[in-house]
Amino acid sequence: MSAHTRTTSPLKRPRTVAAVAGAGALALMASAAPAHAEDTYNTEVEWPDHFTSAYTVMAGPGAVVDGDGEPSPGQEGAAGDFMFWVNSDTDVICYDITLTGVSGDYESPAATATHIHDSAEGEAGPPRLAFPDPMPVGEGPRHSSGCMSGPFEAGLEDDDGADHAEGFTLTELEADPAAFAADSHTEQYPDGVVRGQLMQVPVDGVETGGGGTASASGETSAAGFGASGWGAAGLGALALAGVGGLALQRHLRASS
């Protein structure tokens, strides 16, 4: 949300691997990591065995602001579809990001040009999480998906020389998701090509963030609709799953 100069999109390979539910969960993570990952920042991990919350962002050019919080519209016609699943118990965040209508290369002084910022609607704020930039660069749709684990690194320092992600944990995001925004930056739109605020959604039919959790395999650890409940509940369960559940099911099918 300020002057942007760096164009890389790397992801550090695993030093540790999050626990998974079993062979089924392991198998569906085979394609979770982005193909363009490199060994330079943040820890790439497999999907955890459950999620504590989920968030969606419908990003557009009109929500972009500059470093002073003044309107700075992004690329006309561009859109961003961000989906995040969080396990705050293990400090793991999984992501599925699609950008459309975006042209030009990425540019940012941070580790990548695609972020979650600590910034309420209409306000500027520092990047807390840096995600691999959706690929390929060009006129068509761009996509990025995978999971990463804390401690996180944004690749951009504050005035005291500390990384903007230093000390940040996903419990902070869960405490006030509306205070965070997702965006992506390009050479032509350094303040942001699209931006949108996080909105909490259910994970597979369970209202998360308040005690309920949902597993990566579709089962739940709270009263709700698990993998065995879809047949009996039918369309009612599908409706209750909402955006988070539908996106999770779609991602699991694509990964299997």
C-alpha positions in Angstrom: 0.0 0.0 0.0 3.0 2.2 -0.5 5.8 2.2 -3.1 6.5 -1.3 -4.3 9.7 -2.6 -5.9 10.1 -6.4 -5.4 8.7 -8.9 -7.8 9.5 -12.3 -6.3 7.0 -15.0 -5.2 8.8 -17.7 -3.3 7.8 -20.0 -0.5 10.2 -21.8 1.9 10.1 -25.6 1.8 9.1 -27.5 5.0 11.2 -27.5 8.1 8.3 -29.0 9.9 5.1 -30.7 8.7 1.7 -30.1 10.4 -0.1 -33.2 11.6 -2.6 -34.7 9.3 -5.6 -36.9 9.8 -4.2 -39.9 8.0 -3.5 -41.4 4.5 -6.6 -39.7 3.0 -5.6 -36.3 4.1 -2.0 -36.9 3.0 -3.1 -37.9 -0.5 -5.2 -34.9 -1.1 -2.4 -32.5 -0.3 -0.2 -33.8 -3.2 -1.1 -30.8 -5.3 -1.7 -28.2 -2.6 1.7 -26.5 -2.9 2.2 -23.9 -5.6 4.4 -25.1 -8.4 6.5 -21.9 -8.4 7.6 -22.2 -4.8 11.2 -21.6 -3.9 13.3 -21.9 -0.7 13.3 -18.3 0.6 10.4 -17.5 3.1 7.6 -19.0 5.1 7.1 -22.6 5.8 5.1 -24.7 3.3 3.1 -27.4 5.0 0.4 -30.0 4.3 -3.2 -29.4 5.3 -3.9 -29.7 9.0 -6.3 -32.3 10.3 -8.9 -29.6 11.2 -9.6 -25.9 10.8 -10.7 -23.4 13.4 -12.1 -20.8 11.1 -12.5 -19.8 7.4 -12.7 -16.5 5.5 -13.6 -15.3 2.1 -12.7 -12.1 0.3 -14.3 -10.8 -2.8 -11.7 -8.2 -3.8 -12.2 -5.4 -6.3 -10.4 -2.3 -7.5 -12.6 0.2 -5.8 -11.5 -0.8 -2.3 -7.8 0.0 -2.8 -6.3 2.8 -0.8 -2.8 4.3 -0.7 -0.4 4.4 2.2 -2.3 7.4 3.7 -5.7 5.7 3.5 -6.8 7.7 0.5 -8.7 6.0 -2.4 -6.4 4.7 -5.1 -8.5 2.5 -7.4 -6.9 -0.6 -8.9 -7.3 -2.0 -12.3 -10.8 -1.6 -13.8 -12.5 -4.9 -14.3 -10.1 -6.8 -12.1 -11.4 -9.2 -9.4 -9.9 -11.3 -6.7 -11.5 -14.4 -5.1 -9.6 -15.2 -1.9 -10.4 -18.2 0.3 -8.6 -18.8 3.6 -8.9 -21.8 6.0 -7.2 -21.3 9.4 -6.0 -23.7 12.1 -5.0 -21.3 14.9 -4.0 -24.3 17.1 -1.0 -25.0 14.9 -0.7 -21.5 13.3 -1.4 -22.8 9.8 -3.3 -21.0 7.1 -4.4 -22.6 3.8 -5.3 -20.4 0.9 -6.9 -20.6 -2.5 -6.6 -17.4 -4.5 -7.8 -16.6 -8.0 -7.2 -13.3 -9.8 -9.1 -12.4 -13.0 -8.8 -9.3 -15.3 -5.3 -8.5 -14.0 -2.6 -7.5 -16.4 1.1 -6.9 -15.9 3.7 -8.3 -13.5 3.7 -8.2 -9.7 5.6 -5.7 -7.8 6.1 -5.2 -4.0 8.9 -4.5 -1.5 7.6 -7.4 0.6 8.4 -11.1 0.1 5.6 -11.4 -2.5 2.9 -9.0 -3.9 -0.1 -10.9 -2.5 -0.9 -10.2 1.1 -3.2 -10.1 4.1 -2.8 -6.6 5.6 -3.6 -5.5 9.2 -6.0 -2.8 7.9 -9.6 -2.1 8.4 -11.9 -1.0 5.6 -10.7 2.2 4.0 -7.4 2.2 6.0 -3.8 1.4 5.2 -1.8 -1.1 7.2 1.2 -3.4 7.2 1.3 -6.8 5.5 1.1 -9.6 8.1 1.0 -12.5 5.7 2.6 -12.8 2.2 1.3 -15.5 -0.1 2.7 -16.9 -3.3 1.5 -14.7 -6.2 -1.2 -16.3 -8.4 0.2 -17.6 -11.7 0.7 -17.5 -14.6 1.4 -13.8 -15.3 -0.6 -12.8 -18.4 -4.1 -11.8 -19.4 -5.9 -15.0 -18.2 -6.9 -16.1 -14.8 -4.1 -16.5 -12.2 -4.2 -19.0 -9.3 -2.3 -19.9 -6.2 -3.1 -22.5 -3.4 -1.4 -24.2 -0.6 -0.8 -24.0 3.2 1.9 -22.2 5.2 2.8 -22.2 8.9 4.1 -19.6 11.4 6.3 -18.1 12.5 5.5 -15.9 9.4 7.7 -13.5 7.5 6.3 -10.7 5.4 9.7 -9.6 4.0 9.2 -6.0 4.8 10.5 -4.2 7.9 9.0 -1.6 10.1 10.8 1.6 11.3 12.5 -0.4 14.1 13.9 -3.0 11.7 11.5 -5.8 12.6 9.6 -7.7 10.0 6.0 -6.7 9.8 5.0 -10.3 10.5 7.2 -10.8 13.5 5.2 -12.0 16.5 2.0 -12.2 14.4 -0.2 -15.3 15.0 -3.4 -16.4 13.4 -5.3 -15.9 16.7 -5.1 -12.2 16.0 -6.8 -12.6 12.7 -9.5 -14.8 14.3 -10.1 -12.2 17.0 -11.1 -9.5 14.5 -11.2 -10.7 10.9 -12.9 -7.6 9.6 -9.8 -5.6 10.6 -7.8 -7.5 7.9 -7.8 -7.0 4.1 -6.4 -9.1 1.3 -4.9 -7.6 -1.8 -2.4 -8.0 -4.6 0.0 -5.4 -6.1 1.3 -5.0 -9.7 3.8 -2.7 -11.4 1.0 -0.5 -12.8 -1.0 -0.6 -9.5 1.5 -0.5 -6.7 -1.1 0.4 -4.1 -3.1 -2.6 -5.1 -4.7 -4.0 -8.1 -7.7 -5.4 -6.0 -8.5 -5.4 -2.4 -11.2 -6.6 0.0 -11.9 -7.2 3.7 -12.0 -10.7 5.2 -15.4 -12.0 6.0 -15.8 -15.1 8.2 -17.7 -18.0 6.7 -18.6 -21.5 8.0 -16.3 -24.4 7.4 -18.2 -27.4 6.1 -21.4 -26.4 7.9 -19.8 -25.5 11.3 -19.7 -22.0 12.5 -16.0 -21.7 13.4 -14.0 -19.3 15.4 -16.3 -19.8 18.4 -15.6 -23.3 19.5 -16.5 -25.3 16.4 -13.9 -26.9 14.2 -14.0 -28.7 10.9 -11.6 -31.3 9.6 -9.9 -31.3 6.2 -11.5 -34.6 5.4 -15.0 -33.1 5.8 -15.8 -34.4 9.3 -16.5 -32.0 12.1 -15.5 -31.9 15.8 -18.7 -30.1 16.9 -22.3 -30.8 16.4 -22.9 -30.2 12.6 -22.8 -31.8 9.2 -19.8 -34.0 8.7 -18.9 -36.3 5.8 -21.6 -38.8 6.8 -24.3 -36.1 7.1 -24.4 -34.9 3.5 -26.6 -37.7 2.2 -29.2 -37.4 5.0 -29.2 -33.6 5.1 -29.3 -33.1 1.4 -29.6 -29.6 0.1 -30.1 -28.2 3.6 -26.6 -29.2 4.7 -25.2 -27.9 1.4 -26.8 -24.5 2.1 -25.6 -24.4 5.7 -22.0 -25.1 4.5 -22.0 -21.7 2.9 -19.1 -20.3 1.0 -16.4 -21.9 3.2 -17.8 -25.4 3.0 -18.4 -25.2 -0.7 -14.9 -23.9 -1.4 -13.3 -26.5 0.8 -15.2 -29.3 -0.9 -14.3 -27.9 -4.3 -10.6 -27.7 -3.3 -10.6 -31.3 -1.9 -12.1 -32.6 -5.1 -9.6 -30.8 -7.2 -6.7 -32.2 -5.1 -7.9 -35.8 -5.1 
